[in-house]
Amino acid sequence: MAKKVVATLQKGEGRAFSKVIKMVKSPKTGAYYFDERIVKNEEVKDYLAK
């Protein structure tokens, strides 16, 4: 699945987006999980600052 996303992002306007993986701690269990999203290049720092 990841290969398909990366291949799609390399064509045309897809270069304006980045796949961001962020580690988040669950408030309920205290366990960590990974949150993956595709965001615009300009919004990467804002997303990681949350």
N, C-alpha and C positions, 0 to 999 in steps of 0.2 A: 504494500500500500504506500509506503513512504517513497519508493522509487517513482510511483505514478505521480505523486504530488510534486516531487522535485522536477521531473520531466516537464510537467505542465507549467511550472513557474519559470522555466528557462526560455519559453517561447514568448515573443511579442511583449505585451504589457505586463507579463508576469514578473518581470524584473523589478517592478515597483513594490513587490511584496516579499516578506521574509517569513520563514517558519520559526517561531519562537517557542522554546521549551522552558517552562518555569517550574521550579520545585515549590510546592505549597504544603503547609502543615494543616491537617484537618483539625478544626476546633473540637469536634466530637471525640475522636479517638486518639488524637495526637500523632497519628501516623502521617508520613509524608507521601505525597503523590505528585505525579507530573502532569502539568496542564499544558497542552500543545495547542497553539493557535497560529493562524496565518494572518499577519497584520501588515499594514503599509509600512514602508521603511521609515517614514517620518514619525510613526507612532510607537516604534520599538522601545525607546527609552521611557516613554510614558507608561507603557504596559508593564515594563519590568520594575518601575518605581512603585507600583501599587502594592 
